[in-house]
Structure formats: C-alpha cells, structure tokens
Amino acid sequence: MNILNCGSYRFELNRPLVMGIINLTPDSFSGEGIVGDVDRAIAHARRQYEAGADILDIGAESSRPGAVPTSEKEELQRLLPVLRVITQWGVPVSVDTYKAGVMDAALRAGASMINDITALTSPESLAVVAGSDCALCVMHMQGLPGTMQQAPVYGDVVAEVGRFLRLAVDRCSAAGIDRQRIVVDPGFGFGKSLAHNLALFRASTAAEWLGFPVLVGVSRKSMLGEITGRPVNQRLAASVAAALIAVQKGAAIVRVHDVAETRDALAVWSAIDQGE
C-alpha cells in the first residue's frame, strides 16, 4: 500500500484524495481568484474543507498561461494571513509556490505540503523542503507560465515527461527526501497542447509514473473547454468526469475546484466498482 507522509499527517492511499483549490490571485483562469479579502478567502477555504477536501491547496501567484510573475513580498502578503488560519483546522494545507522564501515562511506557518510547478529545480527550494517533514508535489512544465502555451513541442510527450519526473525524484532522493513524501504531477496544461494532454491522460497511471502517487489537476482547464466547447464557468460536468476517469486510471489525488461534486461522483464509483 502506498503511504503519503504529509508533515504531521499520514495518508494510507487506499482511496483517492480530493485536494480543494484556493486561489488568492486576481487573475485565476477559473474566475474564482480571491485577492485582498482575507475573510472571503478564509470563507472559501472553509467551504472546501466542509465539503470534504482531504487537502487544501492554496496559491498566491497565478500560473495560468500568460501569467506575470508576482514578487515574493506580494505573494507572502496574500498568503500568510489566510494560511495561518486554515492550518489550525486539522486538515493538511498544501502551498502552491516555487519560491524558496515562500516555502520556508509557509512551512513555518504550518503548511504540510509544497506543490512546486518547477519540481524543486532551485537548490534553495530543495534545501528548504529537504530540511522539513512536509510532503511535496513535483510537476512537469515545459517553459514558463508566461509563454508555455504558445507552441509546445514534444517528440514523445509521455516519455519526456516521465524522464523529467524521474530526474526530479532522483534529485529529491539525493537530498534526503523520503519517497513516502513525494507525489508526481504530469502537469496537464503546463506547456502542452490538447493532444499532449490527452496522451498523458491515457498514459496517466497505466505506467504508474515511477511508482509514486500521481496528482491529476485538470479541473476547469482549457483542455476541457476544447473538448466540450464550454467556457470556464460551465465546465463542472467535464471536470467531474475527468477527475473520475483519472481515479479509475489510478490517480491518488485529484486537485479540483468543485470538492462536493467530485466527492459525490467518487462515492458512487466506489460503491459500484469497489463495493464500498
């Protein structure tokens, strides 16, 4: 059985985990970004928690295609007032950041997981995480958020993403990070066309991605809009369907905006398919 050690929390991955998204940005692609209103952000996080999120994932810098970088100071100003509250609720909190200084401050404020779109390629970030007991998610991204979707090209997207993640995991292991703290994310929508995303989704966990728990995050993303023709605020059904398929293919964690609806779908699947 796979185990995920997440700070003071421990998950036996005998069922899929639902990670609820909390965006503290002014330009979230999904339209629900909250910035500058701490009470509203905490209320949103509370709804995700009460809807049954196993992990809350909070981010204060946009990584949407075309996004402009945020300074470390601004990111921390958005993040810390909310983080300090929600880490008191008895649920693990993941922080979505690639900056070592933000990681360090977040862990000191009680975060249990770091979700890094750059896969800890920064030696400073690697050192921060290695010196803690947090879980981490290493993700593949081709290019940078500002330009990643302009013309992504791969020879074999599954092989190239797998090779990148293998190197990232090896780098983490060499730094002393136990494998039971590591989650991998193929990075749907991060420097990938629809064809690339679909190829990764089909391979998703059939190859088991090095034997590590896999996080799949496709909620409301443009790939679903390309498939359905629906705008971002009308992608609930597509998002739930994608999460369900990801879990059927073996994903350990699904990162979603719509926690309650995703949990309901997974409960029906589990009752019918798993006999639970």
Backbone torsions as a table, in degrees:
resi	resn	phi	psi	omega
1	MET	NA	132.9	175.8
2	ASN	-71.5	143.2	177.2
3	ILE	-121.9	141.3	171.4
4	LEU	-121.1	114.2	174.5
5	ASN	-91.6	124.6	-169.1
6	CYS	-131.9	77.5	-173.9
7	GLY	63.6	-126.3	179.7
8	SER	-82.7	-0.3	-179.6
9	TYR	-103.1	151.9	179.5
10	ARG	-138.9	125.1	178.5
11	PHE	-110.7	127.1	166.6
12	GLU	-89.7	114.0	-168.5
13	LEU	-82.0	58.9	176.5
14	ASN	-94.4	3.3	172.9
15	ARG	-151.6	156.4	179.2
16	PRO	-69.8	142.8	176.4
17	LEU	-97.5	144.6	177.3
18	VAL	-107.9	121.0	178.8
19	MET	-102.8	120.0	-179.0
20	GLY	-90.6	135.1	-175.1
21	ILE	-89.9	133.9	172.9
22	ILE	-129.9	109.3	-178.4
23	ASN	-99.6	118.7	178.2
24	LEU	-103.2	48.4	-175.9
25	THR	-126.4	157.4	178.5
26	PRO	-83.6	-10.3	-170.5
27	ASP	-133.2	37.2	176.2
28	SER	-57.9	135.1	-178.5
29	PHE	-62.4	-28.0	-175.8
30	SER	-84.9	-6.9	171.6
31	GLY	91.2	-3.3	-176.9
32	GLU	-107.4	15.2	-179.5
33	GLY	-59.4	138.4	-177.8
34	ILE	-122.9	123.9	178.5
35	VAL	-138.2	137.8	175.1
36	GLY	80.3	3.1	179.5
37	ASP	-129.9	89.3	-174.0
38	VAL	-61.9	-43.5	-178.2
39	ASP	-62.5	-41.5	179.7
40	ARG	-66.6	-40.2	179.2
41	ALA	-64.4	-42.7	178.7
42	ILE	-64.6	-40.0	178.5
43	ALA	-63.0	-40.2	177.6
44	HIS	-63.7	-44.7	178.3
45	ALA	-61.7	-38.7	179.9
46	ARG	-63.3	-40.2	178.3
47	ARG	-63.0	-40.9	178.0
48	GLN	-63.0	-43.3	179.5
49	TYR	-62.9	-48.4	-177.7
50	GLU	-69.7	-22.5	176.1
51	ALA	-76.7	-9.3	174.3
52	GLY	110.2	18.3	177.6
53	ALA	-61.6	132.8	176.5
54	ASP	-79.0	-30.1	179.3
55	ILE	-139.6	141.0	172.8
56	LEU	-103.7	130.0	-178.9
57	ASP	-113.4	114.2	-173.4
58	ILE	-114.4	131.2	-179.6
59	GLY	-133.6	139.3	-177.0
60	ALA	-119.3	12.2	173.0
61	GLU	-137.2	128.5	-178.8
62	SER	-69.6	138.5	172.6
63	SER	-120.0	20.5	178.1
64	ARG	-65.2	156.6	176.0
65	PRO	-55.1	130.8	-179.2
66	GLY	86.4	2.6	-176.5
67	ALA	-66.1	146.9	176.8
68	VAL	-97.7	134.2	-178.7
69	PRO	-57.8	149.4	177.5
70	THR	-107.6	142.4	178.6
71	SER	-68.3	156.2	178.0
72	GLU	-60.6	-40.8	-180.0
73	LYS	-60.2	-46.6	-179.0
74	GLU	-66.0	-40.9	179.7
75	GLU	-60.9	-44.1	180.0
76	LEU	-67.7	-36.9	177.9
77	GLN	-62.7	-36.3	177.2
78	ARG	-73.9	-39.7	-168.4
79	LEU	-79.8	-53.2	-165.2
80	LEU	-62.2	-41.1	-179.6
81	PRO	-60.8	-32.9	178.6
82	VAL	-80.5	-44.7	-177.8
83	LEU	-58.9	-42.6	-176.8
84	ARG	-62.6	-25.9	178.2
85	VAL	-83.0	-50.4	-170.3
86	ILE	-73.9	-19.2	176.2
87	THR	-73.2	-6.9	179.0
88	GLN	-90.8	-0.1	-171.7
89	TRP	-89.2	-4.5	-178.9
90	GLY	81.6	28.4	176.4
91	VAL	-132.7	139.5	178.6
92	PRO	-66.1	139.3	179.5
93	VAL	-116.4	126.6	176.0
94	SER	-99.3	140.7	176.8
95	VAL	-114.2	125.8	-177.3
96	ASP	-91.3	99.0	-178.9
97	THR	-157.1	157.3	175.4
98	TYR	-118.1	3.8	-176.9
99	LYS	-95.6	129.1	-178.8
100	ALA	-59.5	-41.3	-179.0
101	GLY	-64.8	-37.2	177.9
102	VAL	-70.7	-40.9	177.1
103	MET	-57.7	-47.7	-177.7
104	ASP	-61.6	-46.5	180.0
105	ALA	-65.0	-38.7	-179.5
106	ALA	-66.0	-42.7	179.3
107	LEU	-66.1	-38.1	176.9
108	ARG	-65.9	-27.1	179.7
109	ALA	-87.7	1.8	173.6
110	GLY	110.5	3.7	177.5
111	ALA	-62.0	147.1	-177.6
112	SER	-109.9	-7.4	-175.4
113	MET	-152.5	146.8	173.1
114	ILE	-116.1	129.9	-179.9
115	ASN	-114.6	102.7	-169.9
116	ASP	-112.0	115.2	-179.4
117	ILE	-69.5	-12.1	177.9
118	THR	-103.3	7.3	173.0
119	ALA	58.9	37.5	178.0
120	LEU	55.0	40.7	176.3
121	THR	-73.5	-19.5	176.3
122	SER	-78.5	124.9	177.5
123	PRO	-56.9	-35.2	179.7
124	GLU	-65.6	-42.9	178.6
125	SER	-65.5	-42.3	178.8
126	LEU	-59.2	-41.5	-179.8
127	ALA	-65.6	-40.3	179.4
128	VAL	-61.5	-49.4	-177.1
129	VAL	-67.7	-41.7	-179.8
130	ALA	-61.9	-29.5	-179.6
131	GLY	-85.6	8.9	-179.3
132	SER	-122.9	-175.5	174.6
133	ASP	-115.1	18.0	-176.7
134	CYS	-73.4	158.4	167.4
135	ALA	-79.1	162.5	175.5
136	LEU	-144.9	148.6	174.6
137	CYS	-113.8	121.6	176.4
138	VAL	-102.3	129.0	-173.2
139	MET	-120.9	150.1	174.4
140	HIS	-90.9	135.6	172.9
141	MET	-143.4	132.1	172.8
142	GLN	-96.1	118.0	-179.4
143	GLY	84.5	-156.9	-179.3
144	LEU	-121.7	155.7	-177.0
145	PRO	-51.4	-37.0	-177.2
146	GLY	-61.8	-30.2	-173.5
147	THR	-130.4	0.6	-167.8
148	MET	-62.2	-25.9	-176.5
149	GLN	-97.7	8.1	-175.6
150	GLN	-71.5	-43.5	-179.9
151	ALA	-162.5	64.1	-178.7
152	PRO	-65.8	136.3	-178.0
153	VAL	-134.7	135.8	175.1
154	TYR	-139.0	153.1	168.9
155	GLY	-80.8	-52.4	177.4
156	ASP	-140.3	98.8	-170.9
157	VAL	-61.0	-39.9	-178.5
158	VAL	-65.4	-46.1	-180.0
159	ALA	-65.1	-41.0	-177.1
160	GLU	-69.8	-40.7	177.3
161	VAL	-66.3	-41.7	178.0
162	GLY	-61.2	-40.9	179.3
163	ARG	-65.4	-42.6	178.6
164	PHE	-60.4	-47.5	-178.4
165	LEU	-66.0	-35.0	177.4
166	ARG	-62.5	-44.2	178.3
167	LEU	-64.3	-39.3	179.5
168	ALA	-64.0	-43.9	179.3
169	VAL	-65.2	-41.5	177.6
170	ASP	-61.5	-40.5	179.1
171	ARG	-63.3	-40.9	179.3
172	CYS	-67.7	-42.3	179.9
173	SER	-63.5	-41.1	179.4
174	ALA	-63.6	-26.3	178.5
175	ALA	-84.0	-2.0	177.3
176	GLY	96.2	12.4	179.8
177	ILE	-84.5	120.5	-178.1
178	ASP	-64.7	142.6	-176.2
179	ARG	-63.7	-23.7	179.3
180	GLN	-77.1	3.5	173.1
181	ARG	-104.4	-2.1	-168.4
182	ILE	-108.1	133.2	172.7
183	VAL	-121.5	144.7	177.5
184	VAL	-115.1	148.7	-177.9
185	ASP	-134.6	118.1	179.5
186	PRO	-64.4	-13.9	174.3
187	GLY	77.8	55.2	178.2
188	PHE	-59.7	127.5	177.9
189	GLY	84.7	-2.0	-179.5
190	PHE	-102.0	84.8	-177.6
191	GLY	76.9	42.7	179.3
192	LYS	-142.2	140.2	172.1
193	SER	-80.2	174.5	176.5
194	LEU	-58.2	-43.1	179.9
195	ALA	-61.0	-40.5	177.9
196	HIS	-63.9	-45.8	180.0
197	ASN	-60.5	-42.8	-178.9
198	LEU	-67.4	-37.9	177.3
199	ALA	-62.9	-42.8	178.0
200	LEU	-65.8	-38.8	-178.7
201	PHE	-65.4	-40.3	179.5
202	ARG	-65.4	-37.0	179.7
203	ALA	-81.2	-19.3	-166.5
204	SER	-13.3	-75.9	179.6
205	THR	-123.7	9.1	176.1
206	ALA	-59.4	-36.0	177.8
207	ALA	-90.1	-1.0	176.6
208	GLU	62.5	8.2	173.5
209	TRP	39.8	61.0	172.7
210	LEU	72.2	8.5	-179.9
211	GLY	85.2	4.1	178.2
212	PHE	-91.9	152.9	173.9
213	PRO	-58.6	139.4	-177.1
214	VAL	-107.5	132.1	172.3
215	LEU	-100.3	130.8	176.9
216	VAL	-117.4	123.8	179.0
217	GLY	-126.4	96.1	178.4
218	VAL	-125.1	5.1	-175.9
219	SER	-53.1	121.7	176.1
220	ARG	63.5	7.8	-172.7
221	LYS	-71.9	165.3	-174.2
222	SER	-63.0	-27.4	177.5
223	MET	-59.4	-35.2	177.8
224	LEU	-72.4	-34.0	175.1
225	GLY	-66.2	-38.5	178.3
226	GLU	-65.9	-35.2	-179.3
227	ILE	-74.4	-44.3	-172.7
228	THR	-95.9	-20.7	-174.6
229	GLY	78.4	11.2	-176.0
230	ARG	-100.2	146.6	176.3
231	PRO	-70.4	168.7	-171.3
232	VAL	-58.5	-33.4	-177.6
233	ASN	-82.2	4.9	178.5
234	GLN	-124.9	29.5	-175.8
235	ARG	-110.3	21.8	-179.7
236	LEU	-61.8	-51.8	-177.7
237	ALA	-60.4	-43.9	-179.9
238	ALA	-64.4	-39.2	-179.5
239	SER	-65.6	-43.7	179.0
240	VAL	-65.5	-41.2	178.0
241	ALA	-61.1	-44.1	-179.4
242	ALA	-64.2	-41.3	178.4
243	ALA	-62.9	-41.6	179.9
244	LEU	-63.8	-44.2	178.7
245	ILE	-64.1	-40.4	178.7
246	ALA	-59.0	-43.4	179.5
247	VAL	-66.8	-40.2	177.8
248	GLN	-61.1	-29.0	178.8
249	LYS	-88.8	0.7	172.5
250	GLY	110.2	4.8	178.8
251	ALA	-59.0	137.2	179.8
252	ALA	-86.9	-30.0	-177.6
253	ILE	-136.8	134.7	170.7
254	VAL	-116.5	129.0	-177.3
255	ARG	-98.8	115.9	-168.1
256	VAL	-137.7	156.3	172.0
257	HIS	-85.3	-31.2	-171.3
258	ASP	-109.5	84.6	-171.8
259	VAL	-67.5	-50.8	-175.0
260	ALA	-60.5	-45.5	-178.0
261	GLU	-65.7	-38.3	178.9
262	THR	-67.5	-42.8	178.8
263	ARG	-63.0	-38.8	177.6
264	ASP	-61.4	-45.8	179.9
265	ALA	-61.7	-42.2	-179.9
266	LEU	-68.3	-33.3	178.0
267	ALA	-66.0	-41.2	178.3
268	VAL	-65.0	-46.1	178.2
269	TRP	-58.1	-45.6	-178.0
270	SER	-63.2	-42.1	-178.8
271	ALA	-64.3	-39.4	-176.9
272	ILE	-82.6	-48.4	-171.0
273	ASP	-87.6	-36.0	-175.4
274	GLN	-101.4	-9.6	-179.7
275	GLY	70.6	32.3	-178.6
276	GLU	-118.0	NA	NA
